[in-house]
Amino acid sequence: MFRIEEYILRLIQKQYFPGIVILYARNDQIIFHKAFGNRALVPEPEIMTEDTIFDLASLTKPLVTSFLTLLAIQKKLIDPETAVSEIFPELKTGIKIKNLLIHNAGLPDFFTFYLFSENIIESFKKIVPRKPAKKVIYSCPGYILLKLILEKVYTENIELVAKREIFKKLSLKDTYINPQKKVTARVAPTENGNVYEHKLCIQRGFGQAENYPFRQEMIRGVVHDVNSFYLNGFGGNAGLFSTAAEVFLLAREFFPRMAQILKPDLLKLCWENQTPFSLTHRSLGFKINSSLQSSGGKALSPKAIGHNGFTGTSLWLDQKDCRTMILLANAVHPEVKGRKLDPLRRRIHLLLKKEFG
């Protein structure tokens, strides 16, 4: 048995996650692709399979929202330096599209738009700062605002844009926003109700959450993130569902020499450090492995780019040897344990490199 298999089975036994699908590739060749453990524990155990569809959570940010933002730049619909106030004049702010992409817009990490009955832009008026921050603050609201901006510049629902401009062009068959009911059985369930979010709201002082009708049922086949659920299944920060194999097809689009949709000179922005003023290094859409804290680890070069997802997902890309590492787990099933996964991800990356080069 491979050492990586022994390690993964130990993690499952220790209940870090019910199961996981791992994909490791170099260039356009898949070197290792395997499923471990279970995709569901409740109400009945179900074996994890390689074609399991995952709620990718924040992998949505680079794989859809950043992707479509870059495409809008390529189509000259907007520019990285375009001010948010040019798109939404009612938001009197100096922040730019670029600031949202690299998380230095000064927006908070968390905001409960679903607790307010007002128009979402009215809510943004309360939290959008006058000017960009001098530090990186990882922000889901920032990507929710990007989603609203994209719908304005594309003049249509972002789900339709993603299907036409990305999913169809790449011939993706198992990648969804709002998955069809016919594939629900292959979707890895997440949390049994939004218990974690409810508690987080109370901790953050959103007292309105006491009476909010959070979901009580097992969440499966619909987005786990509450803001995205409230925004018809896609918030820009979350909402993408896919398999490891098709995440790989999406990931290849960020390697300049393999990309079919975005131009190489534009893709350079995904690999260049845009936040040299911070210990957290960000490109347009990704975290860079040279950051002080990173789930990439020593198996990847400092210039590698990646992203984590709250449900237990992660993706890392490295132009050195053109490597892709995809780890998809549903660590929030059947409940959110809050255990740190980054040390495990770094260890898995090292084992993949050691065993497969």
BELSULDA-V884029 format. One record per helix or strand of 3 or more residues. SS is the DSSP state (H for helix, E for strand). FROM is the first residue (numbers start at 0). LEN is the number of residues. Records with the same first field share a line. If there is no record, write none. Layout:
BEGIN
SS: FROM-LEN, FROM-LEN
END
This chain:
BEGIN
H: 2-11, 58-16, 83-4, 96-5, 112-3, 119-8, 139-15, 157-10, 180-6, 194-9, 206-5, 225-5, 243-11, 263-7, 319-3, 341-15
E: 18-8, 28-12, 52-3, 239-3, 304-5, 312-6, 322-7
END
